[in-house]
Amino acid sequence: MAGATTTGRRQNGGGMEREKSPRRSHHSSASRRRDERAAPGNHHHHNGTLPRTRHDILHGGHGGHSVLHHGHREAPRKDGLRGKIPVRSEGESGRTGIHPLHFFRIIWRSTSWLSRAVNVLWPVVPAAIAVYFAVPESHLLKFILAYIAIVPCANLVGFAGQELARKMPHMLGVLTETTLASAVEIILFMMLLAQDRFILIQGAILGSILATMLLCLGLCFFAAGMRRDEATFDEAITEAGSGLLLTAGIGLAVPSIFERSVSGTAGLDPRVLEQSVLNISHAVAVLLLIAYVVFVWFQTKTHDGIFNAIFEHDEHRDHDREKDIMKDKLTLTECVVALIISVGLVALLAYILVQMIEPLIEKHGVTDPFMGLILVPLVEKAAEHLTAIDEAWDNQMNFALSHCLGATLQTALLNGPLVVIVGWGLGKPMSLDFQIFDMAMLILSIIAVGNFLRDQKSNYLEGFLCVVLYVAIAVTAFYFPNVHAAASGGDGAGSGEAGGH
């Protein structure tokens, strides 16, 4: 990156000698932007120093676990109370236990101006809970308040997860942060499963993938493109992500394609076909879960050095690095307390939200496809979206892509298959038999995003095009007929008439 401090290492005799270029002077944001636009190729400067193989990591590459801070290499620190748990310098709070004033001040400050803006919505949380218990009717008001109230709670889940992730090795931290941010989605899926809202869950699975892959990624490209001509990222991030996305998309499509292929077969009992689709869904769900486990092993065990080096490189081209280092940080205890509070509130608000979905569909004309494909996923993924956009704005594109692709893969390979398997255990017919429209949009979107990621660089135009695709899908979902509700109504009427005869 233009003007960034370059640190090299030279072997001399048996000792290590550090070389570094003069530290740059502080520029205004306007001059820094002019420097970057004058030499966009400088974004690739450090890429040649990143390790590409395990041999590079083990023999002098930049994939070690130490951290560069003001040109000096720092070993991971240890908190005296935590004993054997190493804490990276970026996550060291310098405190232990919980300090209420510090705790609330750090939470309110959050990670960026975007997160602070979301924190203004916290008064809606008690209002949503109070209205739910105090007002028996007003389903639309309850839904709107609960929907808005989940956003600051999800933001707190994401912030606490990010603070916890900073105390861990890079790759493990990213994985932990993404998993914690998915708590909102898992809670919503399980509550919808308890009410047998299978169509909504199917729509939410695909909608969550599309929201993160098109909307969030597009906004990241757009935000990064506002500050530089081109944003660059490493091929190791995009190769694993785009390949797994296509694999997950095809895997999710298998039960639907099977059902459409054999549904017109003469003499085939519909109940046998339905059970076959359910069995295939169970098998695919197990296979996708295994794929996710292998993917996690790949990132955190066999190739963790490569990913850690990539993320360390990203930290050093962060526009707000100096400011972030100086910020107060949560202690481990405070991270845990924040997560318990935020996840508890998310669970309560998700329960309220799910209770209001059916009246909203029946009385206010909102269709299942729009609710599942658009409305539910947007609130599920609020934490990942805010975090990733802030990282892209600060030129941490590898972190931003990891959050976008990581959250997408967690939905496709973990959360979606998990709800199918839990439904299997509970004897509920939760399958992966999606609508053809949903699957076509998913596969085509994966192909489009793969093309944008292929050259390891992005600009605001590519981001704008991703958002356009998402809006087009959202508009179509709004007009998509509520065919399942109509079919259920028809079946119910038919059953009643049969009983009368």
C-alpha positions as CSV (number, residue, x, y, z in Angstrom):
1,M,0.0,0.0,0.0
2,A,1.3,3.5,-0.8
3,G,3.2,5.0,2.1
4,A,3.0,1.9,4.2
5,T,5.9,0.9,6.4
6,T,7.9,-2.0,4.9
7,T,9.6,-4.4,7.2
8,G,12.0,-7.0,6.0
9,R,14.2,-9.6,7.7
10,R,17.7,-10.6,6.7
11,Q,19.6,-13.7,8.0
12,N,23.2,-12.8,9.1
13,G,25.4,-15.3,10.8
14,G,22.8,-16.9,13.0
15,G,21.1,-13.8,14.1
16,M,18.2,-11.9,12.7
17,E,18.6,-8.3,11.6
18,R,15.6,-6.1,10.9
19,E,15.5,-3.6,8.1
20,K,12.8,-1.0,7.8
21,S,12.1,2.0,5.7
22,P,11.6,5.5,7.4
23,R,8.2,5.8,9.0
24,R,5.8,8.0,6.9
25,S,4.6,11.3,8.2
26,H,1.0,11.8,9.0
27,H,-1.1,12.8,5.9
28,S,-4.5,14.2,5.8
29,S,-7.1,11.8,4.5
30,A,-7.3,13.8,1.3
31,S,-3.6,13.6,0.5
32,R,-3.6,9.9,1.5
33,R,-6.4,9.2,-1.0
34,R,-4.4,11.1,-3.7
35,D,-1.3,9.0,-3.0
36,E,-3.3,5.8,-3.4
37,R,-5.0,6.9,-6.6
38,A,-1.7,7.9,-8.0
39,A,-0.2,4.5,-7.5
40,P,-2.9,1.8,-7.2
41,G,-0.4,-0.9,-8.1
42,N,1.2,-0.4,-4.7
43,H,-1.6,-2.3,-3.1
44,H,0.2,-5.4,-4.4
45,H,3.5,-4.5,-2.8
46,H,3.3,-6.9,0.1
47,N,1.7,-9.7,-1.7
48,G,5.0,-11.0,-2.9
49,T,6.2,-11.4,0.8
50,L,3.2,-13.6,1.8
51,P,3.9,-17.3,2.2
52,R,2.3,-19.5,-0.4
53,T,3.2,-22.9,1.0
54,R,3.7,-24.6,4.3
55,H,7.4,-24.7,3.6
56,D,7.4,-20.8,3.4
57,I,5.7,-20.7,6.8
58,L,8.2,-23.1,8.5
59,H,11.3,-21.5,6.9
60,G,11.3,-17.7,7.3
61,G,8.0,-16.7,5.7
62,H,5.7,-14.0,7.1
63,G,3.3,-16.5,8.3
64,G,4.6,-16.6,11.9
65,H,2.4,-16.0,14.8
66,S,4.1,-12.8,16.0
67,V,2.7,-9.4,15.3
68,L,4.4,-6.3,13.9
69,H,3.7,-3.2,15.9
70,H,5.4,0.1,15.0
71,G,8.1,-1.8,13.2
72,H,8.8,-4.1,16.1
73,R,7.9,-7.8,16.4
74,E,5.9,-8.6,19.5
75,A,5.2,-12.0,20.9
76,P,1.7,-12.9,21.9
77,R,1.0,-11.8,25.5
78,K,-0.5,-13.7,28.3
79,D,-3.1,-12.4,30.7
80,G,-2.0,-13.3,34.2
81,L,-5.4,-14.7,35.2
82,R,-5.8,-16.6,32.0
83,G,-2.5,-18.4,32.4
84,K,-1.9,-20.5,29.3
85,I,-4.2,-18.6,26.9
86,P,-2.0,-16.4,24.6
87,V,-3.5,-13.0,23.8
88,R,-2.4,-11.0,20.7
89,S,-1.3,-7.5,21.4
90,E,-4.2,-6.1,19.3
91,G,-6.6,-7.7,21.8
92,E,-4.8,-7.0,25.0
93,S,-7.0,-4.8,27.3
94,G,-4.5,-4.3,30.1
95,R,-7.3,-5.0,32.6
96,T,-9.0,-8.1,34.1
97,G,-12.5,-8.8,35.3
98,I,-15.3,-6.4,34.6
99,H,-15.5,-2.6,35.0
100,P,-19.0,-1.4,34.4
101,L,-18.2,2.2,33.2
102,H,-15.4,1.0,30.9
103,F,-17.7,-1.8,29.7
104,F,-20.6,0.4,28.7
105,R,-18.4,3.1,27.2
106,I,-16.5,0.6,25.0
107,I,-19.7,-1.0,23.9
108,W,-21.2,2.4,23.0
109,R,-18.1,3.4,21.1
110,S,-18.2,0.1,19.2
111,T,-15.9,-0.4,16.2
112,S,-17.0,2.3,13.7
113,W,-19.3,5.2,13.2
114,L,-21.7,2.8,11.4
115,S,-21.9,0.6,14.5
116,R,-22.3,3.6,16.8
117,A,-25.2,4.8,14.6
118,V,-26.9,1.4,15.2
119,N,-26.4,1.7,18.9
120,V,-28.9,4.6,18.8
121,L,-31.5,2.0,18.3
122,W,-31.0,0.4,21.8
123,P,-34.1,2.2,23.3
124,V,-36.2,0.2,20.8
125,V,-35.3,-3.0,22.6
126,P,-37.2,-2.4,25.9
127,A,-40.0,-0.8,23.8
128,A,-40.4,-4.0,21.7
129,I,-40.5,-6.2,24.7
130,A,-43.0,-4.0,26.6
131,V,-45.3,-3.6,23.6
132,Y,-45.3,-7.4,23.0
133,F,-46.5,-8.1,26.6
134,A,-48.7,-5.0,27.0
135,V,-50.6,-4.8,23.7
136,P,-52.5,-7.9,22.7
137,E,-53.2,-6.9,19.1
138,S,-51.1,-4.6,16.8
139,H,-49.2,-7.5,15.2
140,L,-47.6,-5.2,12.6
141,L,-46.3,-2.8,15.3
142,K,-44.9,-5.7,17.3
143,F,-43.1,-7.1,14.3
144,I,-41.6,-3.8,13.3
145,L,-40.3,-3.1,16.8
146,A,-38.9,-6.6,17.3
147,Y,-37.3,-6.4,13.8
148,I,-35.6,-3.1,14.5
149,A,-34.6,-4.1,18.1
150,I,-32.7,-7.2,16.9
151,V,-30.3,-5.0,14.9
152,P,-28.5,-3.4,17.9
153,C,-28.5,-6.7,19.7
154,A,-27.0,-8.4,16.7
155,N,-24.5,-5.6,16.5
156,L,-23.4,-6.2,20.1
157,V,-23.0,-9.9,19.3
158,G,-20.8,-9.0,16.4
159,F,-18.8,-6.4,18.5
160,A,-18.2,-8.8,21.4
161,G,-17.2,-11.5,19.0
162,Q,-14.8,-9.2,17.3
163,E,-13.2,-8.2,20.6
164,L,-12.9,-11.8,21.6
165,A,-11.4,-12.7,18.1
166,R,-8.7,-10.1,18.5
167,K,-7.3,-12.1,21.5
168,M,-6.9,-15.2,19.4
169,P,-4.7,-16.2,16.4
170,H,-6.0,-14.6,13.2
171,M,-7.7,-17.5,11.5
172,L,-9.2,-18.9,14.7
173,G,-10.4,-15.4,15.6
174,V,-12.1,-14.9,12.2
175,L,-13.8,-18.3,12.5
176,T,-15.0,-17.6,16.1
177,E,-16.3,-14.1,15.2
178,T,-18.2,-15.4,12.2
179,T,-19.7,-18.3,14.2
180,L,-20.8,-16.1,17.1
181,A,-22.4,-13.6,14.6
182,S,-24.4,-16.6,13.2
183,A,-26.0,-17.1,16.5
184,V,-28.9,-14.8,15.5
185,E,-29.5,-17.0,12.4
186,I,-29.4,-20.3,14.3
187,I,-31.8,-19.1,16.9
188,L,-34.3,-17.9,14.3
189,F,-34.0,-21.1,12.3
190,M,-34.7,-23.2,15.4
191,M,-37.7,-21.1,16.5
192,L,-39.1,-21.3,13.0
193,L,-38.5,-25.1,13.0
194,A,-40.4,-25.4,16.3
195,Q,-43.4,-23.8,14.5
196,D,-43.1,-26.0,11.4
197,R,-42.4,-23.0,9.2
198,F,-40.4,-25.1,6.7
199,I,-41.0,-22.8,3.7
200,L,-39.8,-19.8,5.6
201,I,-36.7,-21.6,6.8
202,Q,-35.9,-22.7,3.2
203,G,-36.3,-19.1,2.0
204,A,-34.2,-17.8,4.9
205,I,-31.4,-20.2,4.1
206,L,-31.2,-19.1,0.5
207,G,-32.0,-15.5,1.3
208,S,-29.2,-15.4,3.9
209,I,-26.7,-16.7,1.3
210,L,-27.8,-14.2,-1.2
211,A,-27.8,-11.2,1.2
212,T,-24.3,-11.9,2.3
213,M,-22.9,-12.9,-1.1
214,L,-24.5,-10.1,-3.1
215,L,-25.6,-7.3,-0.8
216,C,-22.9,-7.4,1.8
217,L,-20.1,-8.2,-0.7
218,G,-21.4,-5.6,-3.1
219,L,-21.4,-2.9,-0.3
220,C,-17.9,-4.0,0.7
221,F,-16.7,-3.5,-2.9
222,F,-18.5,-0.2,-3.1
223,A,-17.1,1.1,0.2
224,A,-13.6,0.1,-0.7
225,G,-14.0,1.7,-4.2
226,M,-15.0,5.0,-2.6
227,R,-11.5,5.5,-1.1
228,R,-9.2,3.9,-3.8
229,D,-9.3,3.1,-7.5
230,E,-9.0,-0.7,-6.9
231,A,-9.1,-2.8,-3.7
232,T,-7.0,-5.9,-3.8
233,F,-7.3,-9.2,-1.9
234,D,-5.4,-12.5,-1.8
235,E,-6.2,-15.5,-4.0
236,A,-6.1,-17.9,-1.1
237,I,-9.2,-16.3,0.4
238,T,-11.2,-16.3,-2.9
239,E,-10.1,-19.7,-4.2
240,A,-11.3,-21.6,-1.1
241,G,-14.4,-19.4,-0.8
242,S,-15.7,-19.4,-4.3
243,G,-15.0,-23.1,-4.9
244,L,-16.8,-24.1,-1.7
245,L,-19.7,-21.7,-2.6
246,L,-20.3,-23.5,-5.9
247,T,-20.0,-26.9,-4.2
248,A,-22.5,-25.8,-1.6
249,G,-24.9,-24.4,-4.2
250,I,-24.9,-27.6,-6.2
251,G,-25.3,-29.7,-3.1
252,L,-28.3,-27.6,-1.9
253,A,-29.8,-28.0,-5.4
254,V,-29.6,-31.8,-5.6
255,P,-32.9,-32.6,-3.8
256,S,-34.8,-30.0,-5.8
257,I,-33.5,-31.2,-9.1
258,F,-34.3,-34.8,-8.2
259,E,-37.9,-33.9,-7.2
260,R,-38.5,-32.0,-10.5
261,S,-36.9,-34.7,-12.6
262,V,-39.1,-37.6,-11.3
263,S,-42.3,-35.8,-10.2
264,G,-43.9,-36.5,-13.6
265,T,-43.2,-40.2,-13.6
266,A,-46.3,-42.3,-14.2
267,G,-47.4,-44.5,-11.3
268,L,-45.1,-42.8,-8.8
269,D,-46.8,-42.4,-5.4
270,P,-46.4,-38.7,-4.3
271,R,-45.8,-39.9,-0.7
272,V,-42.9,-42.1,-1.8
273,L,-41.4,-39.2,-3.8
274,E,-41.8,-36.9,-0.8
275,Q,-40.0,-39.4,1.5
276,S,-37.2,-39.9,-1.1
277,V,-36.6,-36.2,-1.3
278,L,-36.5,-36.1,2.5
279,N,-34.0,-38.9,2.6
280,I,-31.8,-37.2,0.0
281,S,-32.0,-34.0,2.0
282,H,-30.8,-35.8,5.1
283,A,-27.9,-37.3,3.2
284,V,-26.9,-34.0,1.6
285,A,-27.1,-32.2,4.9
286,V,-24.7,-34.7,6.5
287,L,-22.3,-34.4,3.5
288,L,-22.4,-30.6,3.7
289,L,-21.6,-30.7,7.4
290,I,-18.7,-32.9,6.8
291,A,-17.5,-30.5,4.1
292,Y,-17.7,-27.7,6.6
293,V,-15.6,-29.6,9.1
294,V,-12.9,-30.3,6.5
295,F,-13.0,-26.6,5.5
296,V,-12.5,-25.5,9.1
297,W,-9.6,-28.0,9.5
298,F,-8.0,-26.7,6.3
299,Q,-8.1,-23.1,7.5
300,T,-7.2,-23.6,11.2
301,K,-4.8,-26.6,11.1
302,T,-3.1,-27.5,7.8
303,H,-3.0,-24.1,6.1
304,D,-3.5,-21.8,9.1
305,G,-0.1,-20.1,8.6
306,I,-1.0,-18.9,5.1
307,F,-4.2,-17.4,6.3
308,N,-2.7,-15.9,9.5
309,A,0.0,-14.2,7.3
310,I,-2.7,-12.8,5.0
311,F,-4.6,-11.3,7.9
312,E,-1.5,-10.0,9.5
313,H,-0.7,-8.2,6.2
314,D,-4.2,-6.8,6.2
315,E,-3.8,-5.4,9.7
316,H,-0.8,-3.4,8.5
317,R,-2.6,-1.7,5.7
318,D,-5.6,-0.8,7.9
319,H,-6.2,3.0,7.6
320,D,-7.3,3.1,11.2
321,R,-4.6,0.8,12.6
322,E,-3.0,3.4,14.9
323,K,-6.4,4.5,16.2
324,D,-7.5,0.9,16.8
325,I,-4.4,0.0,18.7
326,M,-5.0,3.0,21.1
327,K,-8.6,2.2,21.7
328,D,-9.7,0.6,25.0
329,K,-10.7,-3.1,24.6
330,L,-13.0,-5.4,26.5
331,T,-11.5,-8.0,28.9
332,L,-12.2,-11.7,28.3
333,T,-14.8,-11.5,31.1
334,E,-16.5,-8.5,29.6
335,C,-16.6,-10.2,26.2
336,V,-18.4,-13.2,27.7
337,V,-20.8,-11.0,29.6
338,A,-21.6,-9.0,26.5
339,L,-22.2,-12.2,24.5
340,I,-24.5,-13.6,27.2
341,I,-26.6,-10.4,27.3
342,S,-26.8,-9.9,23.6
343,V,-27.6,-13.6,22.7
344,G,-30.2,-13.7,25.4
345,L,-31.9,-10.5,24.0
346,V,-31.6,-11.9,20.5
347,A,-33.4,-15.1,21.6
348,L,-36.2,-13.2,23.2
349,L,-36.7,-10.8,20.3
350,A,-36.5,-13.7,17.8
351,Y,-39.3,-15.4,19.7
352,I,-41.4,-12.2,19.4
353,L,-40.5,-11.9,15.7
354,V,-41.4,-15.5,14.9
355,Q,-44.7,-15.2,16.8
356,M,-45.7,-12.2,14.6
357,I,-44.8,-13.7,11.2
358,E,-47.9,-15.7,10.7
359,P,-50.4,-12.9,11.5
360,L,-48.3,-10.6,9.3
361,I,-48.6,-13.0,6.3
362,E,-52.3,-13.7,6.9
363,K,-53.5,-10.1,7.6
364,H,-51.1,-7.8,5.8
365,G,-50.4,-9.5,2.5
366,V,-46.7,-10.3,3.0
367,T,-45.8,-13.5,1.2
368,D,-43.7,-16.4,2.5
369,P,-41.1,-15.9,-0.3
370,F,-40.5,-12.3,0.5
371,M,-40.5,-12.8,4.3
372,G,-38.1,-15.8,4.1
373,L,-35.9,-14.6,1.2
374,I,-35.5,-11.0,2.1
375,L,-36.9,-9.7,5.5
376,V,-35.6,-12.5,7.8
377,P,-32.1,-12.7,6.3
378,L,-31.5,-9.0,6.5
379,V,-31.9,-8.9,10.2
380,E,-30.0,-12.3,10.7
381,K,-26.9,-11.0,9.0
382,A,-26.8,-7.4,10.4
383,A,-23.7,-8.0,12.5
384,E,-21.6,-9.5,9.6
385,H,-22.7,-6.8,7.2
386,L,-21.7,-3.9,9.5
387,T,-18.3,-5.5,10.4
388,A,-17.4,-6.4,6.8
389,I,-18.3,-3.0,5.4
390,D,-16.2,-1.2,8.0
391,E,-13.2,-3.5,7.2
392,A,-13.6,-2.8,3.5
393,W,-13.7,1.0,4.1
394,D,-10.4,0.7,6.1
395,N,-8.7,-1.3,3.3
396,Q,-8.9,-4.6,5.1
397,M,-10.3,-6.5,2.1
398,N,-9.1,-9.9,3.1
399,F,-10.9,-9.6,6.5
400,A,-14.0,-8.2,4.8
401,L,-14.1,-11.1,2.3
402,S,-13.5,-13.6,5.0
403,H,-16.6,-12.3,6.8
404,C,-18.7,-12.2,3.7
405,L,-17.6,-15.6,2.3
406,G,-17.3,-17.1,5.8
407,A,-20.8,-16.1,6.8
408,T,-22.2,-17.4,3.5
409,L,-20.4,-20.7,3.8
410,Q,-21.6,-21.1,7.4
411,T,-25.2,-20.7,6.3
412,A,-24.8,-23.1,3.3
413,L,-22.6,-25.8,5.0
414,L,-23.4,-25.5,8.7
415,N,-26.6,-23.6,9.7
416,G,-28.8,-24.8,6.8
417,P,-27.8,-28.5,7.1
418,L,-28.0,-28.3,10.9
419,V,-31.6,-27.3,10.9
420,V,-32.4,-30.2,8.5
421,I,-30.6,-32.7,10.8
422,V,-32.3,-31.2,14.0
423,G,-35.7,-31.5,12.2
424,W,-34.8,-35.1,11.3
425,G,-34.1,-35.9,14.9
426,L,-37.4,-34.3,16.0
427,G,-39.3,-36.2,13.3
428,K,-40.2,-33.0,11.3
429,P,-40.2,-33.2,7.5
430,M,-37.6,-30.3,7.0
431,S,-36.1,-30.9,3.6
432,L,-33.9,-29.0,1.1
433,D,-36.6,-29.1,-1.6
434,F,-36.4,-25.4,-2.8
435,Q,-38.3,-23.6,-5.5
436,I,-36.6,-23.6,-8.9
437,F,-36.6,-19.8,-8.9
438,D,-34.6,-19.8,-5.6
439,M,-32.1,-22.4,-6.8
440,A,-31.6,-20.7,-10.2
441,M,-30.9,-17.3,-8.5
442,L,-28.5,-19.0,-6.1
443,I,-26.4,-20.8,-8.7
444,L,-26.4,-17.8,-11.1
445,S,-25.4,-15.4,-8.2
446,I,-22.5,-17.8,-7.2
447,I,-21.2,-17.8,-10.8
448,A,-21.5,-13.9,-11.0
449,V,-19.6,-13.4,-7.7
450,G,-17.0,-16.0,-8.7
451,N,-16.3,-13.9,-11.8
452,F,-15.9,-10.7,-9.8
453,L,-13.5,-12.5,-7.4
454,R,-11.4,-14.1,-10.1
455,D,-8.9,-11.3,-10.6
456,Q,-8.2,-10.6,-6.9
457,K,-9.3,-7.0,-7.2
458,S,-12.5,-5.0,-7.0
459,N,-13.9,-1.5,-7.6
460,Y,-17.1,0.4,-6.8
461,L,-18.7,-0.6,-10.2
462,E,-18.5,-4.3,-9.3
463,G,-20.0,-3.6,-5.9
464,F,-22.8,-1.6,-7.5
465,L,-23.6,-4.5,-9.9
466,C,-23.8,-7.0,-7.0
467,V,-26.3,-4.7,-5.2
468,V,-28.3,-4.3,-8.4
469,L,-28.6,-8.1,-8.7
470,Y,-29.8,-8.4,-5.1
471,V,-32.4,-5.6,-5.5
472,A,-33.7,-7.3,-8.6
473,I,-34.1,-10.6,-6.7
474,A,-35.8,-8.8,-3.8
475,V,-38.3,-7.1,-6.1
476,T,-39.1,-10.4,-7.8
477,A,-39.6,-12.1,-4.3
478,F,-42.0,-9.3,-3.4
479,Y,-44.2,-10.2,-6.3
480,F,-43.7,-13.9,-6.0
481,P,-47.1,-15.6,-5.2
482,N,-47.7,-17.2,-1.9
483,V,-48.3,-20.6,-3.7
484,H,-47.6,-22.7,-0.6
485,A,-50.3,-20.9,1.5
486,A,-52.8,-21.3,-1.3
487,A,-52.0,-24.9,-1.7
488,S,-52.4,-25.5,2.0
489,G,-55.7,-23.7,2.0
490,G,-56.9,-25.8,-0.9
491,D,-55.8,-29.0,0.8
492,G,-57.5,-28.0,3.9
493,A,-60.8,-27.3,2.1
494,G,-60.5,-30.6,0.3
495,S,-60.0,-32.5,3.5
496,G,-63.0,-30.8,5.1
497,E,-65.2,-31.7,2.1
498,A,-64.0,-35.2,2.2
499,G,-64.8,-35.5,5.9
500,G,-68.3,-34.1,5.2
501,H,-69.1,-36.8,2.7
